[in-house]
Amino acid sequence: MVLHPASGPRLRMRPVASSRWRSGSLRLPAHEATTAQLGAAYPFAASVRLPVEHVLIGRDLAGGPFAHDPFDLYRHGVLTNPNITVLGQIGRGKSAFVKTYLYRQAAFGRRIAVLDPKGEYRALAQALGTAPIKLSPRGGTRLNPLDGAGTSKTVAGTDAGEVRRQRLALVAALAEATLHRRLSPAERFAAEVALDSATSLHGGRSPALGELVELLLEPRAGLAGAVGTGTRSLAEDGRDVGLELRRLVKGDLLGMFDGETSPSVARGGGALVVDLSDVYHSEALPALMVCAAAWLQSMTSGRPAGAAPAAKTVFVVDEAWAVLSEVSVGRYLRSSWKLARAKGLANIAVCHRPSDLASVGRSGSEESRLAEGLLADSETVVCYAQPASELPRMAALLGCDAREIAYLPRLGRGVALWRVGDRRFLVEHLLGSHEQAMVYTDERLVDSDERLEDEASQS
């Protein structure tokens, strides 16, 4: 069986002749078939390398190294979007892959942004020369989710109208996440008036969330008249929104998003990790995650007018099910996935099983559709071992037939089934010795024997 790359991806298969045929004059002809035809009989037996040289992931089990870069693959037309979904059971190597993938992307000049709800990326941040931004109620570090693009006219290609639209979308997502319902037209209008008023008071610069809450509860008389309504009516319309958002700036969640971004927070550099582990078990986690996500995206998208093009960004949302469990937050995140190409952004959603996303809402609900859409908008899917109960969902997600999907429960630690566009690969992730400390952090609850087994399997 011989591959002839010069004549295209075709295979020549010549049957081994018995001694009877070798001693005579009869010779069986060679049989030629395409790799697609052979792949139907032997999945993964003859994969063709992707047209990229970095980022090295490990070993293609069909032979040779395996590299993946969503931006280069998009440039080559292999992908139509750079987004990635990573799935895998605990202990199968999912976390090790994500951290080393970010570390290796940074080596090629990519900016790294991580929304870390469980506090598991501290070692990665340190390896990239920074420290995680740890947020906690009544803590000393604050982020302003309305930082947006900075000012209304400093970002190339982003006018004041687009900055305003992004801020309104964030305020609506936060309000709906805290109210657990859609905003009425009157409430949406009141939020819009309050945001415009707060922005005007800052001369176009980013207002703080606390100022927005004050203007929702006590609108300014002059502004109310300018928009054709009374102060009392505007206050009534915005009251429920203001009271719910007040929790973020005056209530039990005070100390995270209630003021300007702390001066101690490094806005530049190549890596930003926001640690929300202190509020991981809070029922307000989806709203807090979207606040952090908005700030992260504002720090890593756009560029000052006249400046050199910004580096492309890899943005990770770990425990993605927590964000999608609130439909308004899911809508906000979905818009980020849709705009990934325009922003030079590769979004990575990380969760354990497809059922984690399916469980965010009943079948056919908007929550469920948003989760399915998020997966559909990820043309790269990396799937580590899954239980047999997940196979029907995975078959649809990966576009696999029964023989290919049957590999999933049997995959060893560190081995994943990759779908890249319409192609699939079995890939063993290889972990460098210098990456061990970054992957196995103090927060990981494994005993020493399991850790040694992990290290041996990855070496």
C-alpha positions in Angstrom: 0.0 0.0 0.0 1.8 3.1 -1.3 0.8 6.8 -1.1 1.6 8.9 -4.2 1.6 12.5 -3.1 2.8 13.8 -6.4 -0.2 12.5 -8.2 -2.7 13.6 -5.5 -4.1 11.9 -2.5 -4.4 8.5 -4.0 -3.3 5.1 -2.7 -2.1 2.1 -4.7 -2.8 -1.2 -3.1 -1.2 -4.3 -4.6 -2.2 -7.7 -3.2 0.6 -9.9 -2.0 0.9 -12.7 -4.6 1.3 -16.3 -3.6 4.3 -18.3 -4.8 2.1 -19.9 -7.5 1.6 -16.5 -9.1 5.1 -15.3 -8.6 6.6 -18.3 -10.4 4.3 -18.0 -13.3 3.6 -15.2 -15.8 0.3 -14.1 -14.4 0.5 -10.8 -12.5 -2.4 -9.2 -10.6 -3.0 -5.5 -11.4 -2.6 -2.8 -8.8 -5.8 -1.4 -7.4 -6.0 2.4 -6.9 -8.3 4.2 -4.6 -8.6 7.7 -3.2 -7.8 8.4 0.5 -11.5 9.2 1.0 -12.5 5.8 -0.2 -9.8 4.1 1.9 -10.9 6.2 4.9 -14.4 4.8 4.6 -13.0 1.4 5.3 -10.2 2.4 7.7 -11.0 5.6 9.6 -8.0 7.8 10.3 -5.6 5.5 8.4 -4.5 8.1 5.8 -5.0 11.6 7.1 -3.5 14.5 5.1 -1.7 17.2 7.2 -3.2 20.6 7.7 -1.5 23.4 5.8 0.0 25.0 9.0 3.4 24.7 10.7 2.3 25.9 14.1 1.0 25.6 16.8 2.4 22.1 17.5 -0.1 20.0 19.4 1.5 16.6 19.3 1.3 13.5 17.2 -1.2 12.5 14.6 -1.8 8.9 15.3 -2.1 8.3 11.5 1.5 9.4 11.3 3.5 12.6 11.6 3.2 15.8 13.7 0.0 17.6 14.2 -0.2 21.4 14.3 -3.2 23.7 14.5 -3.6 27.5 14.3 -7.2 28.8 13.7 -6.0 32.0 12.2 -3.7 30.4 9.6 -6.3 27.8 8.8 -8.9 30.5 8.2 -6.4 32.3 5.9 -5.9 29.0 3.9 -9.7 28.5 3.6 -9.7 25.3 5.7 -12.0 27.0 8.3 -14.7 29.7 7.9 -14.4 30.8 11.5 -11.6 30.5 14.1 -13.7 29.4 17.1 -13.0 26.2 19.1 -15.0 24.0 21.4 -13.1 21.6 23.8 -14.8 18.7 25.5 -13.6 16.0 27.7 -14.1 14.0 30.9 -12.2 15.0 34.0 -8.7 13.5 34.1 -8.4 12.8 30.3 -6.1 15.7 29.5 -8.5 18.5 28.5 -7.1 21.0 30.9 -3.5 20.2 30.1 -4.2 20.7 26.4 -6.0 24.1 26.8 -3.2 25.5 29.0 -0.3 24.4 26.8 -2.2 25.5 23.7 -2.5 29.0 25.1 1.2 28.9 26.2 2.3 27.9 22.7 0.0 30.4 21.0 1.6 33.2 23.1 5.0 32.1 21.7 3.8 33.2 18.3 2.7 36.6 19.5 -1.0 35.9 20.2 -2.6 37.7 23.0 -4.2 35.5 25.6 -7.4 36.2 27.6 -8.9 33.7 30.0 -12.2 33.8 31.9 -11.3 31.5 34.8 -14.3 30.7 37.1 -12.4 28.1 39.1 -9.0 29.7 39.6 -7.1 27.0 37.6 -5.0 29.3 35.3 -2.7 31.0 37.8 0.4 28.9 36.8 -0.3 29.7 33.1 -0.5 33.5 33.9 2.8 33.3 35.8 4.5 31.3 33.0 3.5 34.2 30.6 5.0 36.8 33.0 1.9 38.1 34.6 -0.5 37.4 37.6 -4.2 36.6 37.4 -6.7 39.3 38.2 -8.5 37.9 41.2 -11.9 39.3 41.9 -13.9 38.8 45.1 -16.7 40.5 47.0 -15.4 43.5 48.9 -12.0 42.8 47.4 -9.4 45.4 46.5 -9.4 44.8 42.7 -12.1 46.2 40.4 -12.8 46.0 36.7 -15.1 48.4 34.9 -17.2 46.3 32.4 -18.2 49.5 30.6 -14.6 50.3 29.7 -15.7 49.3 26.2 -13.3 50.6 23.6 -11.9 53.3 25.8 -13.4 56.4 24.3 -15.9 56.9 21.5 -13.3 57.8 18.9 -9.9 56.2 19.7 -10.4 52.8 18.1 -9.7 52.4 14.4 -12.7 51.1 12.6 -15.0 51.5 15.6 -17.1 54.6 15.6 -19.0 56.1 18.5 -22.2 54.4 17.4 -20.6 50.9 17.6 -19.1 51.6 21.0 -22.5 52.7 22.3 -24.2 49.6 20.8 -21.7 47.3 22.5 -22.3 49.0 25.9 -26.1 48.9 25.5 -25.8 45.1 24.7 -23.8 44.6 27.8 -26.2 46.5 30.0 -29.2 44.7 28.6 -27.5 41.3 29.1 -26.7 42.2 32.7 -30.2 43.5 33.5 -31.9 40.5 31.9 -29.5 38.1 33.7 -30.3 39.6 37.1 -34.1 40.0 36.4 -34.3 36.5 34.8 -36.5 37.9 32.0 -36.6 40.0 29.0 -36.5 43.8 29.4 -39.7 45.6 28.5 -39.4 48.4 25.8 -39.8 51.0 28.6 -37.0 49.4 30.7 -34.7 49.2 27.7 -35.3 52.8 26.9 -34.6 53.9 30.5 -31.3 52.0 30.4 -30.4 53.6 27.2 -31.1 57.1 28.5 -29.1 56.4 31.7 -26.1 55.1 29.7 -26.2 58.1 27.4 -26.4 60.5 30.3 -23.5 58.8 32.2 -21.3 58.8 29.0 -22.1 62.5 28.4 -21.1 63.3 32.0 -17.7 61.7 31.2 -17.2 63.6 28.0 -17.4 60.4 25.9 -15.2 58.3 28.2 -16.2 55.1 29.8 -18.7 55.6 32.7 -18.8 53.4 35.7 -21.5 50.9 36.4 -22.3 52.6 39.7 -23.0 55.9 37.9 -25.4 54.1 35.5 -27.3 52.6 38.5 -27.6 56.1 40.1 -29.0 57.6 36.9 -31.5 54.7 36.5 -32.9 55.3 40.0 -32.6 59.1 39.9 -32.7 60.4 36.3 -31.7 64.0 35.7 -34.5 66.3 35.1 -33.0 68.0 32.1 -32.2 64.8 30.3 -35.7 63.4 30.9 -37.3 66.5 29.3 -34.9 66.3 26.3 -36.2 62.8 25.5 -39.8 63.7 25.8 -40.7 62.1 29.1 -40.9 63.1 32.7 -38.3 62.4 35.4 -40.8 60.5 37.5 -41.9 58.3 34.6 -38.3 57.5 33.6 -37.4 56.6 37.2 -40.4 54.2 37.4 -39.4 52.6 34.1 -35.8 52.0 35.2 -36.5 51.1 38.8 -36.4 47.3 38.6 -33.3 47.4 36.3 -31.6 49.8 38.7 -32.4 47.9 41.8 -31.1 44.6 40.3 -27.9 46.1 39.0 -27.5 47.8 42.3 -26.5 44.4 43.8 -23.3 44.6 41.7 -22.3 48.0 43.1 -23.9 48.3 46.6 -25.1 44.8 47.6 -23.4 41.5 48.4 -21.3 41.6 45.2 -19.8 45.0 46.0 -16.0 45.3 45.3 -15.7 43.7 41.8 -17.4 45.9 39.2 -18.6 48.9 41.1 -16.0 51.5 40.0 -13.2 52.4 37.7 -10.7 49.7 36.8 -8.1 49.5 39.5 -4.8 51.2 38.6 -2.9 48.1 39.7 -4.5 46.0 36.9 -2.1 45.6 34.0 -4.0 46.4 30.8 -1.2 45.6 28.4 1.0 42.6 27.9 0.2 39.4 26.2 -1.9 37.6 28.8 -5.0 38.6 30.9 -6.5 36.0 33.3 -9.6 36.9 35.3 -10.1 34.6 38.4 -13.7 34.4 39.6 -13.1 31.4 41.9 -14.4 33.2 45.0 -17.9 33.5 43.4 -17.9 30.2 41.5 -20.8 28.9 43.6 -22.8 32.2 43.5 -26.1 32.1 41.6 -25.0 35.4 40.1 -22.0 33.7 38.4 -23.4 34.1 34.8 -23.8 37.9 35.3 -20.4 38.2 36.8 -18.8 36.2 34.0 -20.3 38.4 31.4 -19.0 41.5 33.2 -15.5 40.0 33.2 -15.8 38.8 29.6 -16.9 42.3 28.5 -13.8 43.8 30.2 -11.5 41.2 28.8 -12.8 41.7 25.2 -12.5 45.5 25.5 -8.8 45.1 26.6 -8.0 42.8 23.7 -10.0 44.1 20.8 -9.5 47.2 18.7 -6.4 49.5 18.4 -5.7 53.2 18.7 -6.2 55.0 15.4 -2.9 55.1 13.5 -1.3 52.3 15.5 0.1 49.1 14.1 -2.4 46.2 13.6 -3.2 44.6 17.0 -2.1 41.0 17.6 -4.8 38.3 17.2 -6.3 37.1 20.5 -7.2 33.7 21.8 -10.1 34.1 24.3 -11.0 31.2 26.6 -14.3 30.8 28.4 -13.9 27.9 30.9 -17.0 26.2 32.3 -19.0 27.6 29.4 -22.2 25.9 30.5 -22.3 28.4 33.4 -22.5 31.3 31.0 -25.1 29.7 28.7 -27.4 28.7 31.6 -28.7 32.3 31.6 -30.3 33.0 28.2 -29.4 36.7 28.1 -25.8 36.0 28.8 -25.9 33.2 26.2 -27.1 35.8 23.6 -24.3 38.1 24.5 -21.6 35.4 24.2 -23.1 34.1 20.9 -22.7 37.6 19.4 -19.0 37.4 20.4 -18.7 34.1 18.6 -20.4 35.6 15.5 -18.0 38.6 15.4 -14.8 36.6 15.9 -13.5 37.0 12.4 -14.0 40.8 12.4 -12.3 41.1 15.8 -9.3 38.9 15.0 -10.5 36.7 17.9 -10.5 32.9 18.4 -13.0 32.0 21.1 -12.5 28.7 23.0 -15.4 27.2 25.0 -14.4 24.5 27.5 -16.8 22.1 29.1 -17.0 18.4 30.1 -19.7 16.9 27.9 -22.2 18.0 25.2 -24.9 17.2 27.7 -23.6 20.1 29.9 -24.6 22.5 27.1 -27.8 20.6 26.4 -28.8 20.8 30.0 -28.9 24.6 30.1 -32.5 24.5 28.9 -35.3 22.2 27.9 -35.2 20.8 24.4 -36.1 23.4 21.8 -35.8 26.3 24.3 -33.8 29.4 23.5 -31.1 28.4 25.9 -30.7 25.0 24.2 -30.7 26.7 20.8 -28.0 29.1 21.9 -25.8 26.3 23.1 -26.3 24.4 19.9 -25.5 27.5 17.9 -22.3 28.1 19.9 -21.2 24.6 18.9 -22.2 25.2 15.3 -20.1 28.4 15.3 -17.0 26.4 16.3 -15.5 24.8 13.3 -12.7 23.2 15.4 -14.0 20.7 18.0 -11.5 18.9 20.2 -13.1 15.9 22.0 -11.3 13.8 24.7 -12.8 10.6 26.0 -16.6 10.6 26.4 -19.0 8.0 28.0 -21.1 5.9 25.8 -24.2 7.9 26.7 -22.7 11.0 25.0 -22.0 9.2 21.6 -25.2 10.2 19.8 -24.7 13.9 20.6 -21.0 13.6 19.7 -21.7 11.9 16.3 -23.9 14.8 15.3 -21.4 17.4 16.6 -18.4 15.9 14.9 -20.1 14.6 11.8 -18.7 11.1 12.5 -20.1 7.8 11.4 -20.6 4.9 13.8 -17.1 3.4 13.3 -15.3 6.7 14.0 -17.5 7.7 17.0 -16.9 4.3 18.5 -13.3 5.3 19.3 -14.4 8.0 21.8 -15.0 5.8 25.0 -11.7 4.0 24.3 -9.4 7.0 23.9 -6.5 7.1 26.3 -5.4 10.0 28.4 -4.1 12.8 26.3 -5.7 11.5 23.0 -8.5 13.4 21.4 -10.6 13.2 18.3 -10.3 16.5 16.4 -12.8 17.9 13.9 -11.2 20.7 11.8 -13.7 21.9 9.2 -14.9 18.8 7.5 -11.8 16.7 8.4 -11.1 14.5 11.5 -7.9 13.4 13.2 -6.9 11.3 16.1 -4.2 13.3 18.0 -2.0 12.6 21.0 -1.2 15.8 22.9 2.5 15.8 23.9 3.5 17.7 27.0 7.0 19.2 27.4 8.8 18.7 30.7 9.0 22.5 31.1 5.2 22.7 30.9 4.6 20.3 33.8 4.5 22.9 36.6 2.1 25.0 34.5 -0.4 22.2 34.0 -0.2 20.5 37.4 -1.1 23.4 39.8 -1.7 23.3 43.6 -5.4 23.7 42.9 -5.7 20.4 41.1 -7.2 17.9 43.5 -5.2 14.8 42.6 -3.1 12.6 44.8 0.6 12.1 44.1 0.2 8.6 42.6 -2.3 10.0 40.0 -0.1 12.9 39.3 2.9 10.7 38.6 0.7 8.5 36.3 -0.4 11.6 34.4 3.2 12.8 34.0 4.3 9.4 32.8 1.5 9.2 30.2 2.3 12.6 28.8 6.1 12.2 28.7 
